[in-house]
Amino acid sequence: MRAAKITLGALVATAMVAAITHTSSSIPSVRAQLHDAAVPSGGWTAAWGAGMQPAVAGDDPNWSRKGFADQSVRQVVRVGAGGAEVRIRLSNAYGTRPLRVAGASVGRSAGGALVWPKTIKPVTFGHASKAVVPAGKELVSDPVPLSTSPLERLAVTMRFAAPTGPATFHRYAMTRSFRAPGDHLSDVGKDTFTESTASWYYLAGVEVAGRPVQGDPAGGSVVVFGDSLVDGVGSTLDADARFPDGLQERLIAARRPRGVVNAGIGTGKLLRDSACGGEKGLSRFGRDVLDRPGVRSVIVHLGANDIGAPEVDDPCVRPNPKVTAQQLIAGHRALIRAAHARGVKAIGMTILPMKGAFFPLWSPAGEKVRQAVNLWIRTGHEYDAVIDADKVMADPADPEMPRPGYVYMDGLHPNDAGYQALAAGVDLDQL
């Protein structure tokens, strides 16, 4: 029974989330930039990002609970916008002690843990190679003179000499990160980074500024905010096949230079915190969306886990009281007001079909709530635009079920084809 319980928790955390939609002396100078992390400065645009969450067990190998000591961590990300300079954003939002970064570097990824020789550049913080990020804070690096192009993959390496304690991280990266003992900031990676995991640690954002060597400078960014549907659960590992990735590729193909930031967290809820989903959407919206530089619009798809959690008796999703459509609509309205107060366009997504999932999530009562929330998103005229994920993903023969060709093996989340269809269904003019 114990093993079965753990398996259910891992399955829920991996798959349960699914809302979708329509239309040093240097320390003082380092700490001075903590304020800048929350006040976007001119010229910078978010080109990549991840929602941060507290350390949690599961999905071995998972390095979040133990953290790092005398190790180098290399993380690969794909930027959606290009620029002449790049900077990184580190998060110690859920740390219980100051995070001491012994060094960092950035270079062009050559696949896996490899970095193209001669592209590795040191990253500094307040002109110092080391940095301290206080518990509960973010820190933005100095600009690095590295030209980037849209859809290019970068490798960000951080060195931790002293024990970090439990790590602020992003659980479902759907992309491998790598670890090696000792200092390997300038190592190209061959035969060095022998351990890997599919999560990101401390790295909350990559931002660009200036005109790239090729193409136009970024015209702001779109943040996609939500749960596992945004996070990309069900997509192929290391393939950048999530819904925000497909949307980014469409924008690039249409010659609309705008970054797309993925701020989804698997198992995340709109109204309540949970062990596996981290802070509720209402709490993290400011940090993960509005405080990003250059944000012009936000796509929101949340509510599925709030609806489905009462059907799941697992610590991963508690507290899990039943919710009403009115409560969820009130939560969405709060996000819309917050976005509009900052001049950000708010785009709502309907919640995708939940019936047929291979774990307890759906109920007739929950379906009525889902339908009511979707009706409000479609017809309430409170969101500035709508993306109808429910319509894209629904099986024409049974609209409460997902379309077979678009659904992952868990019976709930989209597969690569489903995510591509969702991205194809977005009217780019709405962004």
C-alpha positions in Angstrom: 0.0 0.0 0.0 2.8 2.4 0.8 4.4 1.9 -2.6 1.0 2.4 -4.3 0.5 5.6 -2.3 3.8 7.0 -3.5 3.1 6.1 -7.0 -0.2 7.9 -6.9 1.4 11.0 -5.5 4.0 11.0 -8.3 1.4 10.4 -10.9 -0.8 13.2 -9.6 2.2 15.6 -9.4 3.3 14.6 -12.9 -0.1 14.8 -14.5 -2.7 16.5 -12.5 -3.1 20.0 -13.8 -4.8 20.9 -16.8 -6.5 24.1 -17.7 -6.5 25.4 -21.2 -8.2 28.1 -23.3 -9.6 30.2 -26.5 -9.0 33.4 -28.3 32.0 39.7 -0.5 32.7 43.7 -0.4 30.5 43.5 -3.4 27.5 42.3 -1.4 26.0 45.8 -0.9 26.0 46.5 -4.7 24.6 43.1 -5.3 21.8 43.6 -2.8 21.0 47.0 -4.4 19.9 45.1 -7.5 17.4 43.1 -5.6 15.0 46.0 -6.0 15.7 46.1 -9.7 14.6 42.5 -10.0 11.0 43.8 -9.3 11.2 47.0 -11.2 11.7 46.4 -15.0 14.3 48.7 -16.4 14.2 50.1 -19.9 15.2 48.0 -22.9 15.1 44.6 -21.2 12.7 41.8 -22.3 12.0 38.4 -20.8 13.2 35.8 -23.3 12.8 32.8 -21.1 11.4 32.0 -17.7 10.1 29.4 -15.3 7.7 29.5 -12.3 9.6 28.8 -9.1 8.4 26.5 -6.3 9.6 25.1 -3.0 11.6 21.9 -2.8 9.5 18.7 -2.9 10.3 15.0 -3.0 9.6 12.7 -6.0 10.6 12.2 -9.6 14.0 10.8 -8.8 16.6 12.0 -9.5 15.3 15.1 -7.7 18.0 17.4 -6.2 15.7 20.0 -4.7 15.5 18.6 -1.1 19.2 18.2 -0.5 20.4 21.1 -2.7 24.0 21.4 -3.7 27.5 21.6 -2.2 30.9 21.8 -4.0 29.1 21.2 -7.3 28.4 22.9 -10.7 24.9 22.8 -12.2 24.4 23.4 -15.9 20.9 24.2 -17.2 19.8 24.5 -20.8 17.1 26.9 -21.8 15.7 28.1 -25.2 15.3 31.8 -25.5 12.4 33.1 -27.5 13.8 36.6 -28.2 17.2 37.7 -29.4 19.4 40.6 -28.3 22.9 42.0 -28.1 23.2 41.4 -24.3 21.8 38.8 -21.9 21.3 38.7 -18.2 20.0 35.9 -15.8 17.5 36.1 -13.0 18.1 33.9 -9.9 15.5 33.0 -7.4 15.9 32.1 -3.7 12.2 32.7 -3.2 11.7 29.6 -1.0 15.2 29.3 0.5 15.5 29.2 4.3 19.0 30.7 4.2 21.0 33.1 1.9 22.0 31.5 -1.3 25.7 31.8 -1.9 26.6 31.6 -5.6 30.4 31.0 -6.1 30.2 31.8 -9.8 28.2 31.6 -12.9 28.7 31.5 -16.7 26.6 31.4 -19.9 27.3 30.1 -23.3 25.7 28.7 -26.4 24.5 25.1 -25.9 25.9 22.5 -28.2 23.4 19.9 -27.1 23.1 18.0 -23.8 25.6 19.4 -21.3 27.9 20.6 -24.0 28.7 24.2 -24.7 30.3 25.6 -27.9 34.0 26.4 -27.2 34.9 30.1 -27.0 31.2 31.1 -26.3 31.4 30.7 -22.5 31.3 34.0 -20.8 31.4 34.8 -17.1 28.3 36.2 -15.4 28.8 38.9 -12.7 26.6 40.4 -10.1 27.3 44.0 -9.2 30.7 43.6 -11.0 31.6 40.7 -8.7 32.0 37.0 -9.6 30.2 35.9 -6.4 26.8 36.7 -5.1 24.5 36.3 -2.2 20.7 36.1 -2.7 18.9 36.5 0.6 16.1 34.1 1.5 12.8 35.1 -0.2 14.5 37.3 -2.8 15.5 37.3 -6.5 18.7 38.7 -8.0 19.4 39.9 -11.5 22.9 39.7 -13.0 24.9 42.3 -14.8 24.5 42.4 -18.6 26.7 39.9 -20.4 27.9 40.8 -24.0 26.5 37.7 -25.7 24.4 38.1 -28.8 21.4 35.7 -28.9 19.0 34.7 -31.6 15.3 33.7 -31.2 15.0 29.9 -30.5 18.6 29.6 -29.6 19.6 27.3 -26.7 21.8 28.7 -24.0 23.6 26.8 -21.2 23.7 28.6 -17.8 26.2 27.1 -15.3 26.2 28.0 -11.6 28.8 27.0 -9.0 27.8 26.3 -5.4 30.8 25.9 -3.1 29.0 26.0 0.3 25.9 23.8 1.0 22.8 25.5 -0.3 20.1 23.7 1.7 16.8 22.9 0.0 16.6 24.5 -3.4 14.1 26.8 -5.0 13.4 25.1 -8.2 11.0 24.3 -11.1 10.0 20.7 -11.0 8.7 19.8 -14.5 11.3 21.3 -16.8 10.7 18.7 -19.5 14.4 19.5 -20.3 17.5 17.9 -18.7 19.8 19.8 -16.4 23.2 18.5 -15.4 25.5 18.3 -12.4 29.2 17.7 -11.8 31.4 17.9 -8.6 33.8 20.8 -8.3 34.2 23.9 -10.4 33.3 23.5 -14.1 32.0 27.0 -15.0 34.4 27.2 -18.0 34.3 23.5 -19.0 32.7 22.7 -22.4 31.1 19.7 -20.7 32.5 16.6 -22.4 32.8 13.7 -19.9 32.2 16.1 -17.0 28.5 16.5 -16.3 27.6 12.9 -15.8 24.4 13.4 -13.7 21.1 14.7 -15.0 17.6 15.5 -13.9 14.5 17.0 -15.6 14.2 20.1 -13.3 15.6 23.7 -13.2 17.2 25.0 -10.0 17.3 28.7 -8.9 17.2 29.9 -12.5 14.0 31.9 -12.9 14.6 33.9 -16.0 16.8 34.9 -19.0 16.4 38.5 -20.3 17.8 40.2 -23.4 18.4 43.8 -24.5 19.6 45.5 -27.7 19.4 44.6 -31.3 20.7 41.1 -32.2 23.2 40.5 -35.0 20.3 39.1 -37.0 16.6 40.0 -36.8 14.7 42.7 -35.0 14.9 43.5 -31.3 12.2 41.9 -29.1 8.9 43.8 -29.0 8.1 42.8 -25.4 6.9 39.4 -24.2 3.9 37.2 -23.6 3.7 35.3 -20.3 1.7 32.0 -20.3 0.6 31.5 -16.7 -1.0 28.3 -15.4 -0.7 24.7 -14.4 0.6 21.5 -16.0 -1.0 22.3 -19.4 1.3 25.4 -19.6 4.2 23.5 -18.0 4.1 21.0 -20.8 3.4 17.7 -18.9 2.9 15.1 -21.6 5.3 16.6 -24.1 8.5 15.0 -25.3 11.6 15.5 -23.1 14.2 17.9 -24.5 12.1 18.6 -27.5 10.6 22.1 -26.6 7.2 20.8 -27.6 5.1 22.6 -25.0 2.2 24.9 -25.8 4.2 28.1 -25.1 7.1 26.7 -27.3 4.7 26.2 -30.2 3.3 29.7 -29.7 6.8 31.1 -29.7 7.7 29.3 -33.0 4.6 30.8 -34.6 5.5 34.3 -33.6 9.0 33.9 -35.0 7.7 32.4 -38.2 5.3 35.4 -38.5 8.3 37.8 -37.9 6.8 39.1 -34.7 9.8 39.3 -32.4 8.3 38.8 -29.0 9.4 36.5 -26.2 7.1 33.8 -24.8 7.7 33.0 -21.1 6.4 29.8 -19.6 5.2 30.4 -16.1 3.3 27.2 -15.6 3.7 25.0 -12.6 2.4 21.4 -12.7 -0.3 20.7 -10.0 -0.7 24.4 -9.4 -4.0 25.8 -8.4 -5.6 29.2 -8.7 -7.1 29.5 -5.2 -4.9 27.4 -2.9 -1.3 26.5 -2.2 -0.4 22.8 -2.3 2.7 20.7 -1.5 3.5 19.8 -5.1 2.0 22.8 -6.9 3.6 25.5 -4.7 1.9 28.9 -4.2 -1.5 29.5 -5.5 -1.8 31.5 -8.7 -3.3 34.5 -6.9 -0.1 34.8 -4.8 2.5 34.2 -7.5 1.0 36.2 -10.3 2.9 39.4 -9.4 6.3 37.8 -9.2 6.0 35.3 -12.1 4.1 37.6 -14.5 3.9 41.3 -13.8 7.4 41.8 -12.5 9.0 40.3 -15.6 10.5 43.0 -17.8 8.8 43.9 -21.1 5.5 42.0 -20.5 2.7 43.1 -22.8 0.2 40.3 -22.3 -0.6 37.3 -20.2 -2.4 34.1 -21.1 -4.1 32.5 -18.1 -5.3 28.9 -17.8 -6.0 27.9 -14.2 -8.7 26.1 -12.3 -8.5 22.5 -13.4 -6.6 21.4 -10.3 -8.9 23.3 -8.0 -11.8 21.4 -9.6 -10.1 18.0 -9.6 -8.2 18.0 -6.3 -11.2 17.1 -4.2 -11.3 13.7 -6.0 -7.7 12.9 -5.1 -6.8 11.8 -1.5 -3.1 12.6 -1.7 -0.9 14.9 0.4 0.5 16.3 -2.8 -2.7 18.3 -3.6 -3.9 19.2 -0.1 -5.7 21.2 1.0 -8.4 20.1 -1.5 -11.8 21.4 -0.6 -14.5 21.6 -3.2 -14.7 24.8 -5.1 -17.6 26.6 -6.9 -17.6 28.2 -10.3 -18.2 31.6 -8.5 -15.1 31.2 -6.5 -13.0 30.4 -9.5 -14.5 33.2 -11.5 -13.7 35.6 -8.7 -10.1 34.4 -8.7 -9.8 35.0 -12.5 -11.3 38.4 -12.1 -8.6 39.3 -9.5 -5.9 38.3 -12.0 -7.5 40.4 -14.7 -7.7 43.4 -12.5 -4.0 43.0 -11.5 -2.9 42.7 -15.1 -4.9 45.7 -16.3 -3.6 47.8 -13.4 -0.1 47.3 -14.9 -1.2 47.9 -18.5 -1.0 44.2 -19.3 -3.5 42.5 -21.7 -5.2 39.5 -20.1 -6.2 36.5 -22.3 -8.2 33.7 -20.8 -8.1 30.0 -21.7 -10.9 27.6 -21.2 -10.3 24.5 -19.1 -9.7 21.4 -21.3 -11.7 18.2 -21.0 -10.9 16.3 -17.8 -13.0 13.1 -18.1 -11.1 9.9 -18.9 -8.0 10.7 -17.0 -6.2 7.6 -15.7 -6.4 8.8 -12.1 -9.3 10.1 -10.0 -9.9 13.6 -11.1 -13.2 13.9 -12.9 -16.7 13.9 -11.3 -20.1 15.0 -12.6 -20.2 17.8 -10.1 -16.8 19.0 -11.1 -17.8 18.8 -14.7 -20.6 21.3 -14.0 -18.1 23.7 -12.5 -15.8 23.3 -15.4 -18.6 24.0 -17.9 -19.7 27.1 -15.9 -16.2 28.6 -15.7 -15.7 27.9 -19.4 -19.0 29.6 -20.3 -17.9 32.7 -18.3 -14.5 32.8 -20.0 -16.1 32.6 -23.4 -19.0 34.9 -23.0 -18.2 37.1 -19.9 -16.3 39.7 -22.0 -14.0 40.3 -19.0 -10.8 38.8 -20.5 -9.5 40.9 -23.4 -9.4 37.8 -25.6 -10.1 34.1 -25.3 -8.2 30.9 -26.4 -10.7 28.0 -26.4 -8.5 25.1 -25.4 -11.6 23.1 -24.5 -12.8 23.3 -28.1 -9.4 22.4 -29.5 -8.9 19.4 -27.3 -12.5 18.0 -27.0 -13.5 14.8 -28.7 -16.3 15.6 -31.2 -18.0 12.3 -30.3 -17.9 13.1 -26.5 -17.0 16.7 -25.7 -16.3 15.9 -22.1 -13.4 13.6 -23.2 -10.2 14.7 -24.9 -9.6 14.0 -28.6 -7.7 10.7 -28.8 -5.0 11.9 -31.2 -4.2 14.9 -29.0 -4.0 13.3 -25.6 -1.0 11.9 -23.7 -1.0 8.4 -22.2 -2.3 9.7 -18.9 -5.7 10.4 -20.6 -5.6 14.1 -19.6 -2.7 16.2 -20.8 -2.0 17.0 -24.4 0.7 15.1 -26.3 3.0 16.9 -28.7 0.3 17.0 -31.4 -2.2 18.4 -28.9 0.1 21.1 -27.8 0.8 22.0 -31.4 -2.9 22.2 -32.1 -3.4 24.5 -29.1 -0.6 26.8 -30.4 -2.1 26.8 -33.9 -5.4 27.8 -32.5 -4.1 31.2 -31.1 -4.9 34.3 -33.0 -1.6 36.1 -33.0 -3.3 39.5 -33.3 -4.9 38.9 -29.9 -1.4 39.0 -28.3 
